[in-house]
Amino acid sequence: MKNLFIILLLVTGVMSCTTKNKLNQNTVIEAVPTMANQKVDSVSYSLGVLIAQNLKQQGFKDLKGDDLALAINDVLADKPTIFTPEEANKCVQEYQQAEAAKAFGANKAEGEAFLATNGKRAEVTTLPSGLQYEVINAGTGASPAATDKVTVHYHGMLINGTVFDSSVNRGEPATFPVNGVIQGWVEALQLMKEGDKWKLFIPADLAYGERGAGKDIGPFSTLIFEVELLKIN
């Protein structure tokens, strides 16, 4: 009886394998692409999740998913797009600037009000660019050109007095090309002489503009620097 049971199991197993083999001949070819398609679908959706998360982190919160998907499909299918890459880049930049202006409009307004009041002080000189400076100590050396390197001590602040960077506090002067810093510095350094120590009041558009810099300098921030020109290298 035991042997009969074992034989029945073997026969059933053979029949089962035979049935599977017959089914596989007809279905395996279709099953493989299906699994591949499922994998591509998963990767496609996963990329969509990552792209959307990244866009939200960058501040794009009111985008239309259908339009975004249309553009992605057009590019992936090598179809003509409504905007060229250059036009698309310009469109995105203008959107970001407008959003930054809305979010950080207070920074811009406060900076403009500060400069308007500061410029009325007799000791402050306002240049056509909007840059303001106050001479703390007058030097007698040469003035650097834009292509020169200089060594300076500096102390950088926001208009509320928050210090965001200071070579003075670090106890080590900084050396860099004149034309390798923000525009307000580039303009001021070429007017200074070795030994000068000036206080610069730099409008946002001559500093970091709508981008800001790091965690301390927000978009549209007016900056104040005490700058001492130690030498032209």
C-alpha positions in Angstrom: 0.0 0.0 0.0 2.9 2.3 0.9 4.6 1.6 -2.4 1.3 2.3 -4.3 1.0 5.7 -2.5 4.6 6.6 -3.5 4.0 5.6 -7.1 0.8 7.7 -7.2 2.8 10.7 -5.9 5.5 10.2 -8.5 2.9 9.9 -11.3 1.1 13.0 -10.1 4.4 14.9 -9.9 5.3 13.8 -13.5 1.9 14.8 -14.7 2.1 18.1 -12.9 5.6 18.8 -14.4 4.3 17.8 -17.9 1.4 20.1 -17.5 3.6 23.0 -16.4 6.0 22.4 -19.3 3.1 22.5 -21.8 1.8 25.7 -20.2 5.3 27.2 -20.1 5.7 26.6 -23.9 2.8 28.8 -24.5 3.1 31.3 -21.6 6.7 31.9 -20.7 7.4 34.0 -23.7 4.5 36.3 -22.6 5.4 36.3 -18.9 9.0 37.5 -19.3 8.0 40.8 -21.1 5.3 41.3 -18.5 7.8 41.1 -15.7 10.1 43.4 -17.5 7.3 45.9 -18.1 6.4 45.7 -14.4 10.0 46.6 -13.6 10.1 49.5 -16.0 6.8 50.7 -14.6 8.2 50.6 -11.1 11.3 52.4 -12.1 9.3 55.0 -14.0 7.0 55.7 -11.1 10.0 55.8 -8.6 11.7 58.4 -10.8 8.5 60.4 -10.8 8.4 60.3 -7.0 12.0 61.4 -6.7 11.6 64.2 -9.2 8.4 65.5 -7.5 10.0 65.4 -4.1 13.0 67.3 -5.4 10.8 69.9 -7.0 8.8 70.4 -3.8 12.0 70.8 -1.8 13.1 73.5 -4.3 9.8 75.4 -3.7 7.8 74.3 -6.7 4.6 73.4 -4.9 1.8 74.4 -7.3 2.9 72.6 -10.5 0.5 70.8 -12.8 1.4 67.2 -12.9 -0.3 66.6 -16.3 1.8 69.4 -18.0 4.9 68.1 -16.3 4.2 64.5 -17.5 3.5 65.8 -21.1 6.8 67.5 -21.3 8.7 64.5 -19.9 6.9 62.2 -22.4 7.7 64.6 -25.3 11.4 64.6 -24.4 11.6 60.9 -23.9 9.8 60.2 -27.2 12.0 62.7 -29.0 9.0 64.8 -30.0 9.1 68.6 -30.5 8.6 70.4 -27.3 6.5 73.6 -26.8 9.5 75.4 -25.4 13.2 75.0 -26.3 15.5 74.1 -23.4 16.7 77.8 -23.4 13.2 79.1 -23.2 12.3 76.6 -20.5 15.3 77.6 -18.5 14.4 81.3 -18.8 10.8 80.5 -17.8 11.8 78.6 -14.7 14.3 81.3 -13.6 11.7 84.1 -14.0 9.3 82.0 -11.9 11.9 81.4 -9.2 12.7 85.1 -9.0 9.1 86.1 -8.8 8.5 83.5 -6.0 11.6 84.6 -4.1 10.4 88.3 -4.4 7.1 87.3 -2.9 8.6 85.2 -0.1 11.4 87.6 0.8 9.9 90.9 -0.2 10.4 92.1 3.4 14.2 91.7 3.0 14.2 93.8 -0.1 12.0 96.5 1.4 14.0 96.7 4.6 17.3 96.9 2.7 16.1 99.7 0.5 14.7 101.6 3.5 18.0 101.1 5.4 20.1 102.4 2.4 17.8 105.4 1.9 18.3 106.5 5.5 22.0 105.5 5.7 22.8 107.5 2.5 21.7 110.7 4.2 24.6 110.6 6.7 27.3 113.1 5.8 30.1 110.5 6.2 28.5 108.1 3.7 29.2 108.3 0.0 26.7 106.8 -2.4 28.0 105.7 -5.8 25.9 105.6 -9.0 25.6 101.8 -8.7 23.9 102.2 -5.3 27.0 101.0 -3.4 27.6 103.1 -0.2 30.8 103.4 1.7 32.2 105.1 4.8 35.9 105.7 5.4 37.0 104.5 8.8 40.8 104.7 8.2 42.5 106.3 5.1 45.5 104.5 3.6 48.2 105.9 1.3 49.1 102.9 -0.9 48.2 101.9 -4.4 44.7 100.8 -5.6 44.3 97.3 -7.0 43.0 96.5 -10.5 40.3 94.0 -11.1 42.9 91.4 -12.2 45.0 91.8 -9.0 44.9 89.6 -5.9 44.5 91.3 -2.6 44.8 90.4 1.1 42.1 91.8 3.4 40.6 91.6 6.8 36.8 91.8 6.8 33.7 91.6 9.0 30.4 90.8 7.4 27.0 91.6 8.9 23.3 91.8 8.0 21.6 95.1 8.6 20.2 93.7 11.9 23.8 93.2 13.1 24.0 89.5 12.6 27.5 88.5 11.8 27.6 85.9 9.0 31.4 85.8 8.2 34.5 87.4 9.6 38.2 87.0 8.9 38.7 89.2 11.9 37.0 86.7 14.2 39.0 83.9 12.7 42.2 85.8 13.2 43.4 85.2 9.7 43.2 87.6 6.7 41.8 86.4 3.3 43.5 86.5 0.0 41.5 86.3 -3.3 41.3 87.9 -6.8 39.5 91.3 -6.9 37.2 90.1 -9.6 36.4 86.8 -7.8 34.0 88.2 -5.2 30.5 89.9 -5.2 30.1 92.9 -7.4 29.9 95.4 -4.5 33.4 94.3 -3.3 34.8 94.4 -6.9 33.7 98.0 -7.2 34.9 99.1 -3.8 38.3 97.4 -3.8 39.3 99.2 -7.0 38.6 102.5 -5.3 40.4 101.7 -2.1 44.1 102.1 -1.4 46.4 99.9 0.6 45.9 100.7 4.3 42.3 101.8 3.8 39.6 100.5 6.1 36.1 101.1 4.8 32.6 100.2 5.8 30.6 99.0 2.8 26.8 99.1 2.6 26.0 96.8 -0.3 22.5 96.6 -2.0 21.2 93.1 -2.7 21.7 93.4 -6.4 25.4 94.0 -5.9 25.6 91.1 -3.4 23.8 87.8 -3.7 20.5 89.1 -5.1 17.5 86.8 -5.3 19.7 83.7 -4.6 21.0 84.6 -1.1 23.9 82.6 0.3 23.9 79.9 2.9 21.6 79.8 5.8 22.3 83.3 7.1 22.1 85.5 3.9 18.5 85.3 2.6 17.4 86.4 -0.8 17.4 90.2 -1.4 19.6 90.8 1.6 21.5 94.1 2.0 24.9 93.5 3.4 27.4 95.5 5.6 31.1 94.8 5.5 34.0 96.4 7.3 36.9 95.9 4.9 40.6 96.6 5.5 42.8 96.4 2.4 46.1 95.1 3.8 48.0 94.7 0.6 48.0 94.0 -3.1 49.7 90.7 -3.8 
